[in-house]
């Protein structure tokens, strides 16, 4: 009775943008199992993964099927690798200069995320 290992993705379920993005990903066909875990509702799973709630709410986190903790653009890369529709983004992130650029853009986005969330909540 072994359960197939799944990519575990920790996201902020109270963030309107995050909710929309994760809901979209959940509708896509996946080549491997993905467990979508709201960091606000599953503190025990966060602890088991070695991720604090503050870390999980600050940026996207995932745990690979090998148990590796992935954060930020690396977590997105794991998601996109599992979703055939995002194959082009997966390939782009295999190119180091594009990985750096996308990582930098994600870091910039994180600075403005609280403001964007407030705008979306109105």
PEBELCOR-V271536 format. One record per residue. N is the residue number from 1. SS is DSSP state (2 for helix, 1 for strand, 0 for the rest). D_LAST is the distance of its C-alpha to the last C-alpha in Angstrom with 2 decimals. Layout:
BEGIN
n:N ss:SS d_last:D_LAST
n:N ss:SS d_last:D_LAST
END
This chain:
BEGIN
n:1 ss:0 d_last:47.36
n:2 ss:0 d_last:45.55
n:3 ss:0 d_last:41.95
n:4 ss:0 d_last:41.17
n:5 ss:0 d_last:39.36
n:6 ss:0 d_last:35.79
n:7 ss:1 d_last:33.43
n:8 ss:1 d_last:30.99
n:9 ss:1 d_last:27.48
n:10 ss:1 d_last:25.33
n:11 ss:1 d_last:21.57
n:12 ss:0 d_last:18.48
n:13 ss:0 d_last:17.35
n:14 ss:0 d_last:14.34
n:15 ss:0 d_last:12.98
n:16 ss:2 d_last:10.94
n:17 ss:2 d_last:12.95
n:18 ss:2 d_last:16.05
n:19 ss:2 d_last:15.81
n:20 ss:2 d_last:15.70
n:21 ss:2 d_last:18.49
n:22 ss:2 d_last:20.61
n:23 ss:2 d_last:20.31
n:24 ss:2 d_last:21.57
n:25 ss:2 d_last:24.36
n:26 ss:2 d_last:25.34
n:27 ss:0 d_last:26.06
n:28 ss:0 d_last:28.47
n:29 ss:0 d_last:32.19
n:30 ss:0 d_last:33.27
n:31 ss:0 d_last:36.75
n:32 ss:0 d_last:36.51
n:33 ss:0 d_last:34.87
n:34 ss:1 d_last:31.46
n:35 ss:1 d_last:30.09
n:36 ss:1 d_last:26.29
n:37 ss:1 d_last:25.68
n:38 ss:1 d_last:22.46
n:39 ss:0 d_last:23.33
n:40 ss:0 d_last:21.60
n:41 ss:0 d_last:23.91
n:42 ss:0 d_last:27.16
n:43 ss:2 d_last:28.53
n:44 ss:2 d_last:32.10
n:45 ss:2 d_last:31.61
n:46 ss:2 d_last:30.11
n:47 ss:2 d_last:33.12
n:48 ss:2 d_last:35.52
n:49 ss:2 d_last:34.19
n:50 ss:0 d_last:34.51
n:51 ss:0 d_last:30.84
n:52 ss:0 d_last:29.06
n:53 ss:2 d_last:25.64
n:54 ss:2 d_last:24.51
n:55 ss:2 d_last:25.94
n:56 ss:2 d_last:24.36
n:57 ss:2 d_last:20.82
n:58 ss:2 d_last:21.39
n:59 ss:0 d_last:22.57
n:60 ss:0 d_last:23.67
n:61 ss:1 d_last:27.06
n:62 ss:1 d_last:29.65
n:63 ss:1 d_last:33.19
n:64 ss:0 d_last:35.62
n:65 ss:0 d_last:38.26
n:66 ss:0 d_last:40.67
n:67 ss:0 d_last:38.69
n:68 ss:0 d_last:37.52
n:69 ss:1 d_last:34.22
n:70 ss:1 d_last:32.09
n:71 ss:1 d_last:29.15
n:72 ss:0 d_last:26.75
n:73 ss:2 d_last:28.20
n:74 ss:2 d_last:31.16
n:75 ss:2 d_last:29.04
n:76 ss:2 d_last:27.50
n:77 ss:2 d_last:31.09
n:78 ss:2 d_last:32.23
n:79 ss:2 d_last:29.53
n:80 ss:2 d_last:30.30
n:81 ss:2 d_last:33.99
n:82 ss:2 d_last:33.62
n:83 ss:0 d_last:31.72
n:84 ss:2 d_last:34.10
n:85 ss:2 d_last:31.41
n:86 ss:2 d_last:30.52
n:87 ss:2 d_last:34.20
n:88 ss:2 d_last:33.87
n:89 ss:2 d_last:31.35
n:90 ss:2 d_last:33.71
n:91 ss:2 d_last:36.60
n:92 ss:2 d_last:34.80
n:93 ss:2 d_last:34.14
n:94 ss:0 d_last:37.87
n:95 ss:0 d_last:38.50
n:96 ss:2 d_last:38.30
n:97 ss:2 d_last:37.15
n:98 ss:2 d_last:34.20
n:99 ss:2 d_last:33.42
n:100 ss:2 d_last:33.39
n:101 ss:2 d_last:31.19
n:102 ss:2 d_last:28.61
n:103 ss:2 d_last:28.75
n:104 ss:2 d_last:28.19
n:105 ss:2 d_last:25.18
n:106 ss:2 d_last:23.64
n:107 ss:2 d_last:24.36
n:108 ss:2 d_last:22.65
n:109 ss:2 d_last:19.52
n:110 ss:2 d_last:19.55
n:111 ss:2 d_last:19.48
n:112 ss:2 d_last:16.19
n:113 ss:2 d_last:14.55
n:114 ss:2 d_last:12.92
n:115 ss:2 d_last:11.31
n:116 ss:2 d_last:10.30
n:117 ss:2 d_last:8.90
n:118 ss:2 d_last:6.62
n:119 ss:2 d_last:5.57
n:120 ss:2 d_last:5.48
n:121 ss:2 d_last:3.82
n:122 ss:0 d_last:0.00
END
